Amino acid sequence: MILITRWNSLGHRGDNTENLVNSINELYDKQNLALITKVPTPIKVIKIHLGKIVEAFFEEKSTVDYNGIVQGYGICFDSKETNKNYLPLSNIHQHQIDYMNKFDCQKGYAFIICNFKKIGGFYLIPIETINNFWNNSKKGGRKSIPVAGLNDRYIVKMKNGLPDYLDALNKYIDDKLKNKAIV
């Protein structure tokens, strides 16, 4: 059981990135481009004081931050951010990778959208790339996904200050449909 006693914990360090992704998802919905749902983390409230939750615990492991449909394609993804020019694999949990792999097996598209704050840019990181780095780390390889190891086709462009990931997603989908190497 994970006890939550302070809501400004490290668990909320990516809230700014999540807020940006939430905003672009709302824009996609308004423009009928996609329907993406933020997946709530299931919690059990233990104590409420003055109308605020002051004590709770996670009931179960969550999956990923978002799932939905984009022009007929099922997607699921997590949003991450890092102050480095790499994404530490410790920021990705085994149950998230397991879920994304199951989603991929069902012909869905699974990925991470990462805000690399040090370089001032976002990348869409496909599950294939995540698996490659994850599996190599288990064999003694690096414990992170470096920006230099990412495919520039999946750079997320900004639109009015928001990470407009649909172009990168379209390239990822196109690459998979044409059986191009993703990693």
Disulfide bonds with the S-S distance in Angstrom:
none
